[in-house]
Amino acid sequence: MVNRLHILGILALFFLSSQAWAEEKIARLRVGLDSDYPPFSFLNERGSHSGFDLDVAKALCESMACRCEFVYQPFDGLLETMRRGEIDLLMGVSDTAARRPYMDFSVPYFHARSIYIGRPGVLNLDSEAAMRVGVRAGTVQMIYVENYQSRRTTIIRGQFGRLLDMLCRGDLDMILANDLAAYIFLLSERGQEFDVLGEPLPLESFPSDVRVGVRKGAGKLRENVDMAIKNIRMDGTFGRINQDYFPYTLY
Amino acid sequence: MEREGMEQGHEARNLEPGQIAQNDALSWKHISIRRFLVFFVAVLLLFVLAVGLMFFMRLNSLQEISFEMEEQYLPGILNMQRTRDNIGVLRREAAVAYLATDPKQRRIARLKVQALVAESLFENSARITRLSRITQDLIQKLNTLRGRSEEAASRLHKAELRLASAIAPLRAASGSMRGGFSLGHDFRHVNGASKDADSEKFNGALQELEPLLRFCRNSDLDQTLRAHCTTFAEEMNAIRDSWLEKGEADRMAWATWTKLDNVLGRLGNAVSREEFMHARNGVNAMSELANSLWFNFYIVSAMLIVVVLFIAIVMYRHILAPISLAARELRHIRSGFPARPLPRVRIAELQQLLETVPGLSRYFTELSARSDRLEEEKAKYETLSMVDQLTGVGNRRAFDVRLEKSQCRAPNAVLMIDVDFFKKYNDAMGHQAGDTCLAAVAWAIRASLFRHGDALFRYGGEEFAVILENVRPDQAMVVAERILDNVRALRLPHPSSTASLHVTVSIGVAVSVDCRDISFMPELVAQADRALYRAKTEGRNRICLYKAEKDADISPDRSQKKPV
């Protein structure tokens, strides 16, 4: 009798502990963020990570009651990592057919358009001159530029922060980027010499909705992320983060 | 008997459907209880289903509206808020673009407006997109005008400096100290001043320089003064032009900004109105639904009550009432009253039950009649078994029963009678004649008994026994003598008898003295037997009365009687 009780107790303990362990394992999410993409994710003056996407990711984790660890990599690297299934969430991606085989997508959490920035008048230059266009590696903008490049265009792929440095140094003529990031640069001290070149690209050029990429097949997680996005929008968390980074309310 | 009853019931059941079909086929349709229940349950289910469906649909709409609330109204309100906020930003930035003197700030304002206008494509509202587009144009125009104004202002400034350098020597030469230059302009752009007012102001200022102009109109000026005069005139024109242009640009900028602010203000108002309408619609829909749910709740409750009542009524009318009717009627019949006509009921089984009730009454009466008859038959058979076939008098069993039954109310007498030399008679005359003789003797003995309670039994082969109730010994003797006489009077020839020529009997009489003795009757029989034995031994054809004290006292007084 006593023996049996002991065995039962040990079994129960084992069961409970394994359950708790499994839960903890599920609850710990790996979230991928671009390592150099102001103002979405960047190193601030004090050398610590900050940015809009990071704050949103933290809010989502809090809403889902999950513990998150953040993985900082260049965007194309993040896509690769996601393809290998080594991260659970990836902030700030658009839903494209090419990405769908290896990741799922949440509902969009904001929308953005794409613009060219550069020194004013650069487009009016002698058309014989070769254009050096910077794009974030791996993004929909890169694919767009690759598809529409002319012979005279040189595409420079890199991280957004580095592209901005190149633009300031004159190593680039223009950058095609998400307008939010571009405007924040233009409004900054360094961006004073630069301006928007032409009109924003038309909406139908490529997806303008920005989503959270979710590890393929993690349906439950995707639902949770959707719910969390809805929650942080409703409870004002998203609006507060928005205010911290952008001069107007995001769409 | 039970079988017969069942058969009768069966017969009745077989009969009924035909009758019913004939009588009531049109007015009254019977259904079996199973069908009734199925029908009943089906109706109930349909009803409950309908009610449930109604309620479910309401609940569904509740779910829908809460879903709508979550999916449409709340995000809608958020979107409206965002739009309103962004319009506020546009308005603020427009003001900055108009008011800021710092071109950097104006650039920032322009960039923000530009960004917002680009993003406004996501509004999904043609009106907002169009207005954003207008806003962008107006901001662009405002910027241009502000640039023009600033250029004019800087031209004005330069012209003023040059004018000042020209005025000083002219003043010195003319010696006029009056008419200091006081256009009174500043770098702040004019707000709301009209073009005419500007010109007037300029002309007023020009008036003050009139002495200098007059001085320049003198023809006797030297080369230097003439050059100064030319500069003076030129710069005055330049000042006038730039000043007017600056005023023009400022006025246009002001007008543009006012228009812009108006547009944005109107848009903001429209959006907040829409936002309120949106919220109110949601709340209205909710409260409407809540009201209708209440109403529905009442209706459903009422319907459920109706259902319960319906069940109760149907159950009572079609099941309980017939059963209690049958029970009442059965009680009625059992009390012996005749069956009454019963009303018809809907359910076939219950109708059959009710229809067996009158049948039962019939059956009851028949049963009692039959049992009476049976009782009679039984009595008859009982009598038969107690009667001697040959003589028709009670047999030995009857005699025993009578002995048991006889009560000790009064003195009883037992007469034992034996046909004298019956064996010889039988041998001589044959058994047939023997039988006839016995029957005749029995008849003769019975004819001697006058009272109702006196009974004759055939005791054995040729022996008879008579029981007389409530007699004294002398009375018993009288009866015995009558028997003796009656048998003699038969005159049946008996050639082998030694006592007489005809058939005679010997009689032993015993009369009870004390009937309290339990065994008195068998005892009495034994006494009578003994007396009979005496009579036989004394020569037959005589009577002997048993006397307890003395055997000799048995009276032989009639024994002397000789055959006639």
HADDOCK unambig.tbl for C-alpha pairs under 7 A between the chains (distance, minus, plus):
assign (segid A and resid 183 and name CA) (segid B and resid 115 and name CA) 6.93 0.50 0.50
assign (segid A and resid 187 and name CA) (segid B and resid 108 and name CA) 5.98 0.50 0.50
assign (segid A and resid 200 and name CA) (segid B and resid 118 and name CA) 6.80 0.50 0.50
assign (segid A and resid 248 and name CA) (segid B and resid 86 and name CA) 5.80 0.50 0.50
assign (segid A and resid 248 and name CA) (segid B and resid 89 and name CA) 6.56 0.50 0.50
assign (segid A and resid 249 and name CA) (segid B and resid 82 and name CA) 5.77 0.50 0.50
assign (segid A and resid 249 and name CA) (segid B and resid 85 and name CA) 6.91 0.50 0.50
assign (segid A and resid 249 and name CA) (segid B and resid 86 and name CA) 6.18 0.50 0.50
assign (segid A and resid 251 and name CA) (segid B and resid 122 and name CA) 6.51 0.50 0.50
